[in-house]
Amino acid sequence: MTTDALAATLDAENATIFTYGVVAAYAAAARAQTIAEFTAEHRSRREELTAALTTAATEVPEAAPGYDLPQPITDPVSALTVALSTEEDCTIAYRALLERAEDAAVRGLALGGLTDSARRAATWRLALRISPSTVALPGSTI
């Protein structure tokens, strides 16, 4: 059902916004602008997902007070590793939404979110010197 996928994607966005708050505290100062821009992009996507849920006359789930990080952040490198992980989580959520979308508006929202998260993930792979910096099927779990 599209509304379940919308809610799951909203949760992924909320987790990512939370995670970037922690990442910002540990990342190198040179990354502050990028992190701020990426956080703003996620907030914008969160608003779009909230609007889509509201349009579908579905209750909008609240953000959790906190989220578990995939690994401890102790330095700038681990901060970027976690940033990459949270972007990959978003690509998975948006791909699942795209697969379940029942109308063109939701498909467009899902495709835009998938594309943007894949681009941000590539940015972090480049920063971490991971090659290749892109993946063939963003959001694929195989």
C-alpha positions, 0 to 999 in steps of 0.5 A: 500500500502506498501510504505504508511506503510513504510512512516508511520513507518519512521515517527514513527521512526523519532518521536521516535528519537526526543522523546528520545532526550527529554527523555535523558534530564530528565531521571536519569543518570543511564539510559543514556547508555540504552537511547543512545543504544535505540536511536542508534537502532532507527537510524539504523531502520530509515536507513533501512526504508529509504533504503526500500523506496528508493528501491521502488522508492518512495520519502522519507519523511523528518523528521518534525522539532519537534514532540508532546510528548504524555504528558509533561516530568517533571522528570525521571518517566515521561521521562520513561513513554514517552519513553514507549509510543513512543516504543508502537507507534513504535510497532503499526507502525511496526505491520501495516507495517507487515500487509501490506507488499507485499514482504519478505524483507519488512516483515522481516524489519517489524517483526524485528522492531516490535520485537525490539520495543516490547523488548524496551517497555518491558524494560521501563515497567520493569523500571516503575514496570508495570506488566506484562512487556510484552503484548500478541500482540505487536502493537495491538490497541485492 
